[in-house]
Amino acid sequence: MNYLNQIQQGIDFIETYLEEDIALTTVAGEAGLSQWHYQRIFKALTKETLKTYIRSRRLANALEKLLETRLGILDIAILAGYNSQEAFTRAFKEHYAMTPNEFRQRGRRNLIVRKLKMDEDYLRHVHQNVEHVPELGARPPMLLVGMHSWLCQSAYRHNGGPDLEIYDASFDPLSARSQMRYAIPIA
């Protein structure tokens, strides 16, 4: 069985009906799998649950609407599947560390989560010693230099391309909002 094509069919279905109520059984049915089997394969391939992916894509779609339309925040919240502006704002702030209104005022495009493209390169990237659990260890003292950044503060790792992982970390003890970016080559 070629699970990549089946998972991609489900992702394409999600993208087509992103602003509608999407039942997980319908997504799995479009891919020709049972709901439970589709969810297991999706999680094994992407390292995230199907529901989390849909929620992230809806929030990313809301980001685009905040930037590119004059729709009110309540209208965007309803399109994103939330029953109230308060619930949408709470989820948005938890995910992006700012309110929808703050985001609209800043106009930051680098937070948008793109649609997954399920292929062999993506799977190689995800499974090449990429750990989702950090390792803590002692290191000798060192001087770190960084710059202030307003990237997605709720996620630690960002895709820097096929050969690079980009991480955010707080580094200035005087500022809780200060961020440092550093890149780690993927061997």
N, C-alpha and C positions, 0 to 999 in steps of 0.2 A: 504494500500500500504506500502511496505517496502522500504522506501527511502534510507536507509543505503546501501542496496545491489545495488540499482540503481546508487547511487553516487559512490560507490566503483567500479562498472563496468566502469564508466566514468574515474575514476582515473587510473584504470588498462589500459584502452585504451590510455590515455595520456602517461603513462610510456612506453608503447610499441612503440609509435610513437613520442617520445619526440624530436628526431632530425629531424623530418619532419614538414612540414607546417600543423598545426592542426586547422581545422575550428571548432568553438564552436558548430555549428549545428551538426557536425559529432559526437562530444563527447556526446552530448545530445541524438542523435539518437542511439548510442551504448547502452545507458542506458534506452532507450525506453521512453524518455520524450521529450517535445518540448525544444528548446534552452532556452527560457525565463523561463520556469518552472524549468528546471535543474539549471540554474544560481541562481534563487531565493532560491531553496532548498540548493544548495551548499553553498551559502553565509550564510544562516540561520544556517547550521550545522558547518561550519568551521570558520565563522567570517572573511572571506576574499573572494575576488571575484575570479572567475574561471580564468580570465586572469592573475591576480596577482599570483595565484598558479602556473600556467603554466610558467610564467616568472621566478618565484623563483626556480622552479624545473630545468628549463633550465640553469639558472646561477649555481645551485648546480651541475648539470651534467658537466658544464664547469669547475667547481672547481676540480672535480675528474679527468677530462682530463688534466688539468694543472699539477696535481700531478703525474698522472700515465702514461702519454704519453709524447712523444717528439714532438707532433704536435705543429706547430706554433700558435701564438695567433690569427692570422687572420683565420686560418683553424678552430680553436675552435669557434671563433666568428660566422663564417658562419654556423657551425653545430648547434650553439645555436640560430640561427634564426636572426642574425644581419647582415645588409648589409655592414658594414664596421668595421674595427678594432677600429676606433675612437668611434663609437656608442656603441660598446661592452664595451670598456674601460670606457666610461662615465657611463654606466648603472652598470657595475661591481663596480666601485669606489663609486657610490652613494649607492649601496646595501651593500658593505663590507668595505667601508672606506679605501680601498687600491686598487692599480692597479693590473691587472692580473699578470704582471711581478713581482711586489712586493710579491704577494701571492705565486707565483711559487718559488721565492727565499727563502721565509720563510717556505714553506711546511706545513702550518697549516691545519690540518684536522678537527678541531672542528667547522668550519664555515659551514659545509655541511648540507644543508636542506634535510631531508629524505622524502621519499614518505609517504603520509598519509595512515593510516590504519583506515578506517571508522568502528568503533564498539562502543558498549555501553560505554566501559571504557573511550574512547576518548571523547565522547559526555559529559559524567559526568564531566570529567576534564575541558572541555571547558566551561561548563555552571555552574560550582560551584562558583558562586560569583566572577568570573574572569571578571574584568572590563577592557575595552580597553581605557577608558578615565580616566586619573589619577585624584585623588582627592588631592587638595592642602590644607594644613592646617598648623597652627603654632604648634610647639612642643617645649618643654623646651630644653635648651642647653644640648648637649650630646657629648661625645668623641667617634668618630668613628675610627676604625682601619681597614685598607684594604690593598690590594696588587695590584700591577700593573697587568693589564690584556689586551690582544689583542683579545678579543672576538668580535663577530659581533657587531659593534658599531651602526649600523643603526636600530637594534631592541633592545627594552628595556627588554623584558621578554624572558627567555629561559626555556625550559622544563627540569626540574631537576628530572623527574620521576613522578610516580603517586601521590606522597605525598609532592612534593616540587616544588616551583617556584623559579627560580634564576633570579635576576635583576642585571643590570649593572648601575652604576651611577658615574659620575665624582666627585672626592672628593678632589683633590689636587689643591689649588688655584694657585700654581706655575707652574703646568704643564697642558696644555690643553688636552694632550693625556692620562693622568692618569685615570685609571678606578678602581672602587671598586665593588666587587661582594658581594651580600648578599642574603641569602636564606630565604624564608618565607614558613613555613609549611602550607599546605592546610588542613583545618579542614573538 
